[in-house]
């Protein structure tokens, strides 16, 4: 039987931290400046830009963020 990740592991996922970063930003917005996504990706500990963009598109598709 596999072990459940639990809520604390889910709260520490890069996707959750990305969503919280956007939510906690002034007016829930992040300036769309060149290199902003790469800086956020690095700061949140994404292993690659591909992982970041997968989560970014997931959140857009789920209607949780707008670009």
Buried (B, 14 or more C-beta within 10 A) or exposed (E): EEEEEEEEEEEEEBBBBBBEEBEEEEEEEBEEEEEEBEEBBEEBEBEEEEBBEEBBEEBEEEEEBEE
